[in-house]
Amino acid sequence: MVLILGGNTSFAQCNEVKWPTDPEMKAKAEEKKVLYEDALKGGQVKQAEKPLNWLLVNVPELHSSLYIYGADVFDQLAKAEKNPARKQVYIDSLMIVYDMRIKNCGEEGPVTNRKAFSFLQYNLQSKPAESLAIMDKTLELNGNDVIDATLIYYMQTMKVNKGKLNNLTDEQVLERYDKLVNIADAKIKKAQSEGKNIDKLKKLKEDMDEILISLVKVDCDFVKKNLEPKFRKDPTDISLAKKIFNFMLQGKCTDEPLWLEAGEIILKATPAAERDCGLAKNLGIKYLVKENYDKAEELLKEAQGACSEANDKGEVLIYLGSIEAKKGNKSGARDLYRQAAASDPASAKEANVRIGLLYYSSFNDCAKKVNQADDRLVYLLAADYFQRGGDSKNAANAKENFPSREDIFLVNYKVGDSKQIGCWIGESTTIRTRD
């Protein structure tokens, strides 16, 4: 039979066992407690129903465990029941157990959160509007303290409502999504401060975005039409900046100035110790491609401080080196390439190739125009670095510019001799010829 909510009771936390004061009622309550606990221990959920139901109706303030067991019993009975009418009775009883717990023991926020999960399990498809209402209430009561899974369940609830009832506008979806993202961000920040793993929370955010895209046509046109005007009014809105950044990333329109602006807002709003390596690095690369070297250098130096993985450090140093090379600071570029090779073995090949290119392009800088043998030493050294980097094509190009046999004969050099290169280079190489 379905449970009936008891009469007026005084509010209690139900943290301690509270037996009836009447001796006869206490004895009966003790008996019922033993009966339902023994039944549960023996896996006889159906036999636990009757004594449990008696306790819920007659001793509602007994202890919070009464409601924990009660929810479990009616949940199991509902899952096992094949008869639709009887199944609904158990589902209704399950919901009443949650309501009774709130009424008699408090904890409205967390209990409503758990009730919402159970409600969605049995009613989402048949009662989508009611499901959305209880999820709204859960969020209202719990805020950042909602159970993590609530975030994705909420998105799924919106999806069912929009699909079955079409009762949510794009604006209403986005309004709810905003709240969920803010909660997810708060949870991530808290977890980071406590040294906890945040991978699951990040995955939740990714899953939320995927559902949103299925609910609202989130493309670059959508962002420009619906989000950019709000961003222009308040460019300090970090939540909005994050949304713009993520949606434009998914829409593959990261060449838009708006994407870069949003990314910079996010980066600057993040405490230096918490800045995201990937974000700073990718923004720097975008500006590098746009040949805005000052901005690229600024952001890549941010990345240099934020990145902790060797491959990221190496990659950032390579990019910073390329900026110095663009400026004509070949010595500074070489220093950065060497740092990249030292910090990340995986970057060593590219670093060597780039140093080779610096040397290859230094003929005019270093040629004294006294003899070809000395002037062409830069190509020999460039080839050395190309070979270290596994770049056979550039090594072959460099070889075409080696001195000839006649060139080295004229200055009395021999193949295999070691020669020092001056200029800004200050390294030695071994004499070879192109012929």
C-alpha positions as CSV (number, residue, x, y, z in Angstrom):
1,M,0.0,0.0,0.0
2,V,1.1,3.5,-0.7
3,L,2.6,5.4,2.3
4,I,0.6,8.3,3.8
5,L,2.4,11.3,5.2
6,G,2.1,11.5,9.0
7,G,0.7,14.4,11.0
8,N,2.5,17.4,12.3
9,T,5.9,16.6,13.8
10,S,8.6,18.7,15.3
11,F,11.6,19.4,13.1
12,A,14.6,17.2,14.0
13,Q,17.9,16.2,12.3
14,C,17.3,12.5,13.1
15,N,21.0,11.9,13.9
16,E,20.2,10.0,17.1
17,V,17.7,7.1,17.6
18,K,14.5,8.5,19.0
19,W,12.2,5.8,20.4
20,P,8.5,6.5,21.3
21,T,8.0,7.5,24.9
22,D,5.1,5.1,25.3
23,P,6.6,1.7,26.5
24,E,4.1,-0.4,24.4
25,M,4.8,1.7,21.3
26,K,8.6,1.5,21.9
27,A,8.5,-2.3,22.2
28,K,6.5,-2.5,19.0
29,A,8.9,-0.1,17.2
30,E,11.9,-2.2,18.3
31,E,10.2,-5.3,17.0
32,K,9.4,-3.7,13.6
33,K,13.0,-2.5,13.3
34,V,14.4,-5.9,14.0
35,L,11.9,-7.4,11.4
36,Y,12.8,-5.1,8.6
37,E,16.5,-5.2,9.2
38,D,16.6,-9.0,9.4
39,A,14.6,-9.2,6.1
40,L,17.0,-6.8,4.4
41,K,20.0,-8.8,5.7
42,G,18.4,-12.0,4.2
43,G,17.7,-10.3,0.9
44,Q,14.0,-10.5,1.4
45,V,13.1,-6.9,0.4
46,K,9.3,-7.7,0.0
47,Q,9.2,-8.9,3.6
48,A,10.9,-5.7,4.8
49,E,8.1,-3.6,3.3
50,K,5.4,-4.0,6.0
51,P,7.4,-3.4,9.2
52,L,9.3,-0.6,7.5
53,N,6.0,1.0,6.4
54,W,4.7,0.8,10.0
55,L,7.8,2.6,11.3
56,L,7.6,5.3,8.7
57,V,4.0,6.0,9.6
58,N,4.2,5.6,13.4
59,V,7.7,6.6,14.3
60,P,8.8,9.0,11.6
61,E,11.5,10.6,13.7
62,L,13.2,7.3,14.6
63,H,16.5,7.9,12.7
64,S,17.6,9.1,9.3
65,S,18.6,5.5,8.5
66,L,14.9,4.7,8.4
67,Y,14.6,6.8,5.3
68,I,17.8,5.6,3.7
69,Y,16.6,2.0,4.0
70,G,13.1,3.0,3.1
71,A,14.2,4.6,-0.2
72,D,16.3,1.6,-1.0
73,V,13.5,-0.8,-0.3
74,F,10.9,0.9,-2.4
75,D,13.4,1.5,-5.2
76,Q,14.2,-2.2,-5.3
77,L,10.5,-3.1,-5.2
78,A,9.7,-0.7,-8.0
79,K,12.5,-2.1,-10.2
80,A,11.4,-5.7,-9.6
81,E,7.6,-5.1,-10.1
82,K,6.2,-6.1,-13.5
83,N,2.6,-4.9,-12.9
84,P,2.4,-1.2,-14.0
85,A,-0.2,-0.2,-11.4
86,R,1.7,-1.8,-8.6
87,K,5.0,-0.5,-9.8
88,Q,3.6,3.0,-9.7
89,V,2.5,2.5,-6.1
90,Y,6.1,1.7,-5.2
91,I,7.4,4.7,-7.1
92,D,4.9,7.0,-5.3
93,S,6.0,5.5,-2.0
94,L,9.6,6.1,-2.9
95,M,8.9,9.8,-3.5
96,I,6.9,10.0,-0.2
97,V,9.9,8.6,1.7
98,Y,12.0,11.4,0.4
99,D,9.3,14.0,1.4
100,M,8.9,12.4,4.8
101,R,12.6,12.6,5.4
102,I,12.6,16.3,4.6
103,K,9.6,16.9,6.7
104,N,10.9,15.1,9.8
105,C,14.6,15.3,9.5
106,G,15.4,18.4,7.4
107,E,18.3,18.4,4.9
108,E,16.0,19.6,2.2
109,G,18.7,20.4,-0.3
110,P,20.6,17.1,-0.4
111,V,17.5,15.0,0.0
112,T,15.7,16.8,-2.8
113,N,18.8,16.2,-4.9
114,R,18.6,12.4,-4.4
115,K,14.8,12.5,-4.8
116,A,15.3,14.2,-8.2
117,F,17.6,11.4,-9.3
118,S,15.0,8.8,-8.4
119,F,12.2,10.8,-10.0
120,L,14.1,11.1,-13.2
121,Q,14.9,7.4,-13.2
122,Y,11.2,6.5,-13.3
123,N,9.5,9.5,-14.7
124,L,11.7,11.5,-17.1
125,Q,10.2,10.1,-20.2
126,S,6.6,10.1,-19.0
127,K,6.6,13.3,-16.9
128,P,9.3,15.5,-18.5
129,A,7.8,18.8,-17.2
130,E,7.6,17.6,-13.6
131,S,11.2,16.2,-14.0
132,L,12.4,19.7,-15.1
133,A,10.6,21.3,-12.1
134,I,12.3,19.1,-9.6
135,M,15.7,19.6,-11.2
136,D,15.1,23.4,-11.1
137,K,14.3,23.1,-7.4
138,T,17.3,20.9,-6.8
139,L,19.6,23.6,-8.3
140,E,17.8,26.3,-6.4
141,L,18.3,24.6,-3.0
142,N,21.8,23.3,-3.5
143,G,23.7,25.7,-5.7
144,N,27.3,24.7,-6.0
145,D,26.7,21.8,-3.6
146,V,24.6,19.8,-6.0
147,I,25.8,16.2,-6.5
148,D,28.2,16.3,-9.5
149,A,26.0,14.0,-11.7
150,T,23.2,16.5,-11.3
151,L,24.8,18.7,-14.0
152,I,24.6,16.1,-16.7
153,Y,21.1,14.8,-15.6
154,Y,19.9,18.4,-15.8
155,M,21.1,18.8,-19.3
156,Q,19.4,15.4,-20.3
157,T,16.2,16.6,-18.6
158,M,16.2,19.7,-20.8
159,K,16.8,17.6,-23.9
160,V,13.8,15.4,-23.2
161,N,11.6,18.4,-22.5
162,K,12.6,20.2,-25.6
163,G,12.2,17.1,-27.7
164,K,8.9,15.9,-26.3
165,L,7.2,19.2,-25.3
166,N,9.2,21.9,-27.0
167,N,8.6,23.9,-23.9
168,L,12.0,25.6,-23.6
169,T,13.2,28.4,-25.8
170,D,16.9,28.7,-26.7
171,E,17.2,31.5,-24.2
172,Q,15.8,29.4,-21.4
173,V,18.1,26.5,-22.3
174,L,21.1,28.9,-22.2
175,E,20.0,30.5,-18.9
176,R,20.0,27.1,-17.2
177,Y,23.2,26.0,-19.0
178,D,24.9,29.1,-17.6
179,K,24.1,28.2,-14.1
180,L,25.3,24.7,-14.6
181,V,28.6,25.8,-16.1
182,N,29.2,28.2,-13.2
183,I,28.6,25.4,-10.8
184,A,31.0,23.1,-12.7
185,D,33.6,25.8,-12.7
186,A,33.2,26.4,-8.9
187,K,33.5,22.6,-8.3
188,I,36.7,22.5,-10.4
189,K,38.2,25.4,-8.6
190,K,37.4,23.8,-5.2
191,A,38.8,20.5,-6.3
192,Q,42.0,22.1,-7.5
193,S,42.4,23.9,-4.2
194,E,42.1,20.6,-2.4
195,G,44.5,18.9,-4.7
196,K,41.9,16.5,-6.1
197,N,41.6,15.1,-9.6
198,I,39.4,17.2,-11.9
199,D,39.3,15.0,-14.9
200,K,35.7,13.8,-14.2
201,L,34.5,17.3,-13.8
202,K,36.1,18.4,-17.0
203,K,34.5,15.5,-18.8
204,L,31.1,16.5,-17.3
205,K,31.6,20.0,-18.9
206,E,32.4,18.4,-22.2
207,D,29.3,16.2,-22.1
208,M,27.2,19.2,-21.1
209,D,28.4,21.1,-24.1
210,E,27.7,18.2,-26.4
211,I,24.1,18.1,-25.2
212,L,23.7,21.8,-25.5
213,I,24.8,21.6,-29.1
214,S,22.0,19.1,-29.7
215,L,19.5,21.5,-28.1
216,V,20.5,24.8,-29.6
217,K,22.3,25.4,-32.9
218,V,25.5,26.6,-31.4
219,D,27.7,27.7,-34.3
220,C,29.7,30.8,-35.0
221,D,26.7,32.7,-36.3
222,F,24.8,31.9,-33.1
223,V,27.7,33.2,-31.0
224,K,27.9,36.4,-33.1
225,K,24.2,37.0,-33.0
226,N,23.3,36.0,-29.4
227,L,26.5,36.2,-27.3
228,E,28.7,38.9,-28.8
229,P,26.3,41.8,-28.1
230,K,26.2,40.7,-24.4
231,F,30.0,40.4,-24.4
232,R,30.4,43.9,-25.8
233,K,28.2,45.3,-23.1
234,D,30.2,43.5,-20.4
235,P,33.6,42.1,-21.5
236,T,34.3,41.3,-17.9
237,D,31.7,38.5,-17.8
238,I,34.0,35.5,-17.5
239,S,31.2,32.9,-17.8
240,L,30.1,34.5,-21.1
241,A,33.7,34.7,-22.3
242,K,34.2,31.0,-21.6
243,K,31.0,30.1,-23.5
244,I,32.0,32.2,-26.5
245,F,35.5,30.6,-26.4
246,N,34.3,27.0,-26.2
247,F,31.5,27.4,-28.8
248,M,33.7,29.1,-31.3
249,L,36.3,26.4,-30.7
250,Q,33.7,23.7,-31.5
251,G,32.5,25.8,-34.5
252,K,36.0,25.9,-35.8
253,C,36.0,29.7,-36.2
254,T,39.1,30.4,-34.0
255,D,40.5,32.9,-36.5
256,E,37.7,35.3,-35.5
257,P,39.0,38.2,-33.3
258,L,36.2,37.6,-30.9
259,W,37.6,34.1,-30.1
260,L,41.0,35.6,-29.3
261,E,39.4,38.4,-27.2
262,A,37.4,35.9,-25.2
263,G,40.4,33.7,-24.6
264,E,42.5,36.6,-23.4
265,I,39.8,37.7,-21.0
266,I,39.6,34.2,-19.6
267,L,43.4,34.0,-19.2
268,K,43.8,37.4,-17.5
269,A,40.9,36.6,-15.1
270,T,42.7,33.4,-14.0
271,P,45.2,33.7,-11.1
272,A,48.7,33.4,-12.4
273,A,49.3,30.1,-10.5
274,E,46.2,28.6,-12.1
275,R,46.5,29.7,-15.7
276,D,45.9,27.1,-18.3
277,C,49.0,26.1,-20.4
278,G,47.0,25.1,-23.4
279,L,44.9,28.2,-23.5
280,A,47.9,30.6,-23.3
281,K,49.9,28.5,-25.8
282,N,47.1,28.3,-28.4
283,L,46.3,32.0,-28.2
284,G,50.0,32.8,-28.7
285,I,50.2,30.5,-31.7
286,K,47.1,32.2,-33.2
287,Y,48.7,35.6,-32.9
288,L,52.0,34.2,-34.3
289,V,50.1,33.0,-37.4
290,K,48.6,36.5,-37.7
291,E,52.2,37.9,-37.5
292,N,51.3,39.9,-34.3
293,Y,54.6,39.0,-32.8
294,D,54.4,41.3,-29.7
295,K,51.1,39.8,-28.7
296,A,52.2,36.3,-29.5
297,E,55.4,36.7,-27.4
298,E,53.4,38.0,-24.5
299,L,51.0,35.1,-24.5
300,L,53.7,32.5,-25.1
301,K,55.6,33.8,-22.2
302,E,52.5,33.4,-20.1
303,A,52.4,29.8,-21.4
304,Q,56.0,29.3,-20.5
305,G,55.1,30.1,-16.9
306,A,52.0,28.0,-16.9
307,C,53.2,24.8,-18.7
308,S,54.6,22.0,-16.6
309,E,54.8,19.1,-19.1
310,A,58.1,18.8,-20.9
311,N,56.5,18.6,-24.4
312,D,54.5,21.8,-23.7
313,K,57.6,23.6,-22.4
314,G,59.6,22.5,-25.5
315,E,56.9,23.5,-27.9
316,V,56.5,27.0,-26.3
317,L,60.3,27.6,-26.4
318,I,60.4,26.6,-30.1
319,Y,57.7,29.2,-30.8
320,L,59.4,31.9,-28.8
321,G,62.6,31.1,-30.7
322,S,60.8,31.6,-34.0
323,I,59.7,35.0,-32.8
324,E,63.3,36.0,-32.1
325,A,64.3,34.7,-35.5
326,K,61.6,36.9,-37.1
327,K,63.0,39.8,-35.2
328,G,66.5,39.1,-36.7
329,N,67.8,38.0,-33.3
330,K,69.4,34.8,-34.4
331,S,71.6,34.4,-31.3
332,G,68.5,34.8,-29.0
333,A,66.5,32.4,-31.2
334,R,69.3,29.8,-31.0
335,D,69.4,30.1,-27.2
336,L,65.7,29.3,-27.0
337,Y,65.9,26.4,-29.4
338,R,68.7,25.0,-27.3
339,Q,66.5,25.4,-24.2
340,A,63.7,23.6,-26.0
341,A,66.0,20.6,-26.9
342,A,67.3,20.5,-23.3
343,S,63.8,20.6,-21.7
344,D,62.1,18.1,-24.0
345,P,63.8,15.3,-25.9
346,A,60.8,15.2,-28.3
347,S,61.5,18.8,-29.3
348,A,65.2,18.2,-29.9
349,K,64.8,17.3,-33.6
350,E,62.8,20.4,-34.5
351,A,65.1,22.6,-32.4
352,N,68.1,21.2,-34.4
353,V,66.4,21.8,-37.7
354,R,65.6,25.4,-36.7
355,I,69.1,26.1,-35.6
356,G,70.2,24.7,-38.9
357,L,67.9,27.2,-40.7
358,L,69.4,30.0,-38.7
359,Y,72.9,29.0,-39.8
360,Y,71.7,28.4,-43.4
361,S,70.4,31.9,-43.6
362,S,73.6,33.4,-42.1
363,F,75.8,33.4,-45.3
364,N,75.3,37.1,-45.9
365,D,75.6,38.0,-42.2
366,C,78.9,36.1,-41.8
367,A,80.6,36.1,-45.2
368,K,83.9,38.0,-45.2
369,K,84.2,37.6,-49.0
370,V,87.8,36.7,-48.8
371,N,87.4,33.1,-49.9
372,Q,84.5,30.7,-50.6
373,A,85.8,28.0,-48.4
374,D,85.5,30.0,-45.2
375,D,82.3,31.8,-46.2
376,R,80.5,28.5,-47.0
377,L,81.3,26.9,-43.6
378,V,77.8,28.1,-42.4
379,Y,76.3,25.6,-44.9
380,L,78.4,22.8,-43.5
381,L,77.3,23.6,-40.0
382,A,73.7,24.0,-41.1
383,A,73.8,20.5,-42.7
384,D,75.2,19.1,-39.4
385,Y,72.1,20.4,-37.6
386,F,69.7,19.3,-40.3
387,Q,71.1,15.8,-40.0
388,R,70.7,15.8,-36.2
389,G,67.1,16.8,-36.8
390,G,66.5,14.1,-39.4
391,D,65.8,16.7,-42.1
392,S,67.3,15.0,-45.2
393,K,65.8,17.5,-47.6
394,N,67.3,20.6,-46.0
395,A,70.6,18.7,-45.5
396,A,70.7,18.0,-49.2
397,N,70.0,21.7,-50.0
398,A,72.8,22.7,-47.7
399,K,75.2,20.3,-49.3
400,E,74.6,22.0,-52.7
401,N,76.1,25.1,-51.1
402,F,79.2,23.4,-49.6
403,P,82.6,24.7,-50.9
404,S,83.9,22.9,-53.9
405,R,87.2,20.9,-54.0
406,E,88.8,23.8,-55.7
407,D,87.6,26.2,-53.0
408,I,89.3,24.2,-50.2
409,F,92.4,23.5,-52.3
410,L,93.0,27.2,-52.8
411,V,93.2,27.8,-49.0
412,N,95.0,24.5,-48.3
413,Y,92.1,22.9,-46.4
414,K,91.5,19.1,-46.5
415,V,88.3,17.1,-46.2
416,G,87.9,16.1,-42.5
417,D,89.6,19.2,-41.1
418,S,87.8,20.9,-38.2
419,K,87.2,24.6,-38.7
420,Q,85.8,27.2,-36.4
421,I,83.1,29.6,-37.6
422,G,83.3,33.1,-36.1
423,C,80.6,35.7,-36.6
424,W,77.7,35.3,-34.1
425,I,77.9,31.5,-34.5
426,G,81.0,30.5,-32.6
427,E,80.9,26.8,-33.5
428,S,83.1,24.4,-35.4
429,T,82.4,22.0,-38.3
430,T,84.2,19.4,-40.4
431,I,85.3,20.3,-43.9
432,R,83.3,18.5,-46.7
433,T,82.8,19.4,-50.3
434,R,79.8,19.5,-52.6
435,D,81.5,17.6,-55.4
